[in-house]
Amino acid sequence: MRYILNRHWLIIFYLIPTVLFAQNKKPNIIFILTDDQRWDALGIAGNKIIQTPQMDALAVSGTYFKNAFATTPICAASRASILTGLYERTHGYTFQKPILRAPYAEMIYPKIFKDNGYHVGFFGKLGVVMNKPSQYFDESEFYDRGGEAEKQGYFYKKIGNDTVHLTQYSGYQAQNFIKNAPTDKPFCLSISFSAPHGHDNSIAQYFWQQKSDSLYKNILIPDPILGNDSFFNKLPIPVQAGLNRTRWKWRFDTPEKYQSMVKGYYRMITEIDDEIGLIRKQLKEKGIEDNTIIIVMGDNGYFLGDRQLADKWLMYDVSIRVPLIIYDPRVHKPATIDAMVLNIDITKTMLGIAGITAPKNYQGQNLMPFVEKGNIPSNRKSILIEHLWKLPEIPSSEGIRTANWKYFRYRLIRAPEELYNLKNDPLEKNNLATNPKYAKQLALLRQQCDTAILKYQSAKMGPDDPFIEAVKF
């Protein structure tokens, strides 16, 4: 009897290290970034038309952040902010800047993961010019829409002998990375899709795969929000004459064009969703789906004809608000989060998931308490929003947003300030800035904006590079 008892204790003794190892094994992380996917181009957000079953499944089983924002609504600055965990006001990078300066490049999340023993990969649109970016990854390929007009902009990559859409190619690269990743260390994989960004130098703008030709074909897309003349006429003259309006004419200026373009935009998002399904299938086949966190986010919001505009860049919610989902299979507490969260939070969150100490000067927050505890109160009361690129066709602006209020102003043009009561006016229809009744609220938010600007400006790690004259955009 004593022998049997000891034998059982011996078995338990040998099992304990194995169990502890399984519990302490660092998780894999997959960060999926889409290009120009607005917050409500997602089924879970209440969109009854678009088909995003894979993203919706991640949101329903994980954590869906319904109030996520890009601190700067343009790809170059937003992606630099995601990489560095810093506001544009601090890192100073956007279009027309020659390079992400070395002090900031040294603190990007891929480098930190690689320095801490992760196998690090990146496939797709980096969107930020850096010195020898491949040095920060174990595996990488950087590509975006090609320079050719029309279909070739999205169809130029090959899988074997087949020329395929960039979305399929990115999914293929991700699956191969997962399949071949070393088993003796965790991985951090970033997949940056070029879709659903329009191909700006083409007539058709949006390109999808043949499999999606019939998708949404017999559906009538509702008219754009705030799409009548009155909302356009309220915009400052430089905005009315700017690139937002030019691209609206490319994409949305007739009912027929609007229907065609929005359906193309939706088709491209659904194709990303398909690739997410294949990526999850690969995780399951390798047996690592239970220890792999998946994060899905958009790089900025998007005007789909709202205010008779296209693209992003401005401080309205439709431009700055993005989808964000964190799916952690280790946590069984699905939740929808009300708190305002930011693109700069992702960097600190991923490092927190891996148990890696983030640089002290990261300006975001670790979102894992929301993942683990649900819809808890947030200590973030306001966010700075900004777009600092000095391009006349896209007027620069800055502002502050709270849960209930929005204030913003243009920086380099003469234009009225704008103030919105988001609680009563979530679509930002009625500018209250000139109403004496709200003078104190206007002054308060103006001061908060000034204070935030000084805070993030003072956090710079050296002078900015000057803007350069020539830029491909």
Secondary structure in CASP SS format (residue, H / E / C, confidence):
PFRMAT SS
TARGET T0000
AUTHOR 0000-0000-0000
METHOD secondary structure of the structure
MODEL  1
M C 1.00
R H 1.00
Y H 1.00
I H 1.00
L H 1.00
N H 1.00
R H 1.00
H H 1.00
W H 1.00
L H 1.00
I H 1.00
I H 1.00
F H 1.00
Y H 1.00
L H 1.00
I H 1.00
P H 1.00
T H 1.00
V H 1.00
L H 1.00
F H 1.00
A H 1.00
Q H 1.00
N H 1.00
K C 1.00
K C 1.00
P C 1.00
N E 1.00
I E 1.00
I E 1.00
F E 1.00
I E 1.00
L E 1.00
T E 1.00
D C 1.00
D C 1.00
Q C 1.00
R C 1.00
W C 1.00
D C 1.00
A C 1.00
L C 1.00
G H 1.00
I H 1.00
A H 1.00
G C 1.00
N C 1.00
K C 1.00
I C 1.00
I C 1.00
Q C 1.00
T C 1.00
P H 1.00
Q H 1.00
M H 1.00
D H 1.00
A H 1.00
L H 1.00
A H 1.00
V H 1.00
S H 1.00
G C 1.00
T E 1.00
Y E 1.00
F E 1.00
K C 1.00
N C 1.00
A E 1.00
F E 1.00
A C 1.00
T C 1.00
T C 1.00
P C 1.00
I C 1.00
C H 1.00
A H 1.00
A H 1.00
S H 1.00
R H 1.00
A H 1.00
S H 1.00
I H 1.00
L H 1.00
T H 1.00
G C 1.00
L C 1.00
Y C 1.00
E H 1.00
R H 1.00
T H 1.00
H H 1.00
G C 1.00
Y C 1.00
T C 1.00
F C 1.00
Q C 1.00
K C 1.00
P C 1.00
I C 1.00
L C 1.00
R C 1.00
A H 1.00
P H 1.00
Y H 1.00
A H 1.00
E C 1.00
M C 1.00
I C 1.00
Y H 1.00
P H 1.00
K H 1.00
I H 1.00
F H 1.00
K H 1.00
D H 1.00
N C 1.00
G C 1.00
Y C 1.00
H E 1.00
V E 1.00
G E 1.00
F E 1.00
F E 1.00
G E 1.00
K C 1.00
L C 1.00
G C 1.00
V C 1.00
V C 1.00
M C 1.00
N C 1.00
K C 1.00
P H 1.00
S H 1.00
Q H 1.00
Y H 1.00
F C 1.00
D C 1.00
E E 1.00
S E 1.00
E E 1.00
F E 1.00
Y C 1.00
D C 1.00
R C 1.00
G C 1.00
G C 1.00
E C 1.00
A C 1.00
E H 1.00
K H 1.00
Q H 1.00
G H 1.00
Y C 1.00
F E 1.00
Y E 1.00
K E 1.00
K E 1.00
I E 1.00
G C 1.00
N C 1.00
D E 1.00
T E 1.00
V E 1.00
H E 1.00
L H 1.00
T H 1.00
Q H 1.00
Y H 1.00
S H 1.00
G H 1.00
Y H 1.00
Q H 1.00
A H 1.00
Q H 1.00
N H 1.00
F H 1.00
I H 1.00
K H 1.00
N H 1.00
A C 1.00
P C 1.00
T C 1.00
D C 1.00
K C 1.00
P C 1.00
F E 1.00
C E 1.00
L E 1.00
S E 1.00
I E 1.00
S E 1.00
F C 1.00
S C 1.00
A C 1.00
P C 1.00
H C 1.00
G C 1.00
H C 1.00
D C 1.00
N C 1.00
S C 1.00
I C 1.00
A C 1.00
Q C 1.00
Y C 1.00
F C 1.00
W C 1.00
Q C 1.00
Q H 1.00
K H 1.00
S H 1.00
D C 1.00
S C 1.00
L C 1.00
Y C 1.00
K C 1.00
N C 1.00
I C 1.00
L C 1.00
I C 1.00
P C 1.00
D C 1.00
P C 1.00
I C 1.00
L C 1.00
G C 1.00
N C 1.00
D H 1.00
S H 1.00
F H 1.00
F H 1.00
N H 1.00
K C 1.00
L C 1.00
P C 1.00
I H 1.00
P H 1.00
V H 1.00
Q H 1.00
A C 1.00
G C 1.00
L H 1.00
N H 1.00
R H 1.00
T H 1.00
R H 1.00
W H 1.00
K H 1.00
W H 1.00
R H 1.00
F C 1.00
D C 1.00
T C 1.00
P H 1.00
E H 1.00
K H 1.00
Y H 1.00
Q H 1.00
S H 1.00
M H 1.00
V H 1.00
K H 1.00
G H 1.00
Y H 1.00
Y H 1.00
R H 1.00
M H 1.00
I H 1.00
T H 1.00
E H 1.00
I H 1.00
D H 1.00
D H 1.00
E H 1.00
I H 1.00
G H 1.00
L H 1.00
I H 1.00
R H 1.00
K H 1.00
Q H 1.00
L H 1.00
K H 1.00
E H 1.00
K H 1.00
G C 1.00
I C 1.00
E H 1.00
D H 1.00
N H 1.00
T E 1.00
I E 1.00
I E 1.00
I E 1.00
V E 1.00
M E 1.00
G E 1.00
D C 1.00
N C 1.00
G C 1.00
Y C 1.00
F E 1.00
L E 1.00
G C 1.00
D H 1.00
R H 1.00
Q H 1.00
L C 1.00
A E 1.00
D E 1.00
K C 1.00
W C 1.00
L C 1.00
M C 1.00
Y C 1.00
D H 1.00
V H 1.00
S H 1.00
I H 1.00
R E 1.00
V E 1.00
P C 1.00
L E 1.00
I E 1.00
I E 1.00
Y E 1.00
D C 1.00
P C 1.00
R C 1.00
V C 1.00
H C 1.00
K C 1.00
P C 1.00
A E 1.00
T E 1.00
I E 1.00
D C 1.00
A C 1.00
M C 1.00
V E 1.00
L E 1.00
N C 1.00
I H 1.00
D H 1.00
I H 1.00
T H 1.00
K H 1.00
T H 1.00
M H 1.00
L H 1.00
G H 1.00
I H 1.00
A C 1.00
G C 1.00
I C 1.00
T C 1.00
A C 1.00
P C 1.00
K C 1.00
N C 1.00
Y C 1.00
Q C 1.00
G C 1.00
Q C 1.00
N C 1.00
L C 1.00
M H 1.00
P H 1.00
F H 1.00
V H 1.00
E H 1.00
K H 1.00
G C 1.00
N C 1.00
I C 1.00
P C 1.00
S C 1.00
N C 1.00
R C 1.00
K C 1.00
S E 1.00
I E 1.00
L E 1.00
I E 1.00
E E 1.00
H E 1.00
L C 1.00
W C 1.00
K C 1.00
L E 1.00
P C 1.00
E C 1.00
I E 1.00
P C 1.00
S C 1.00
S E 1.00
E E 1.00
G E 1.00
I E 1.00
R E 1.00
T E 1.00
A C 1.00
N C 1.00
W E 1.00
K E 1.00
Y E 1.00
F E 1.00
R E 1.00
Y E 1.00
R C 1.00
L C 1.00
I C 1.00
R C 1.00
A C 1.00
P C 1.00
E C 1.00
E E 1.00
L E 1.00
Y E 1.00
N E 1.00
L C 1.00
K C 1.00
N C 1.00
D C 1.00
P C 1.00
L C 1.00
E C 1.00
K C 1.00
N C 1.00
N C 1.00
L C 1.00
A C 1.00
T C 1.00
N C 1.00
P H 1.00
K H 1.00
Y H 1.00
A H 1.00
K H 1.00
Q H 1.00
L H 1.00
A H 1.00
L H 1.00
L H 1.00
R H 1.00
Q H 1.00
Q H 1.00
C H 1.00
D H 1.00
T H 1.00
A H 1.00
I H 1.00
L H 1.00
K H 1.00
Y H 1.00
Q H 1.00
S C 1.00
A C 1.00
K C 1.00
M C 1.00
G C 1.00
P C 1.00
D C 1.00
D C 1.00
P C 1.00
F C 1.00
I C 1.00
E C 1.00
A C 1.00
V C 1.00
K C 1.00
F C 1.00
END
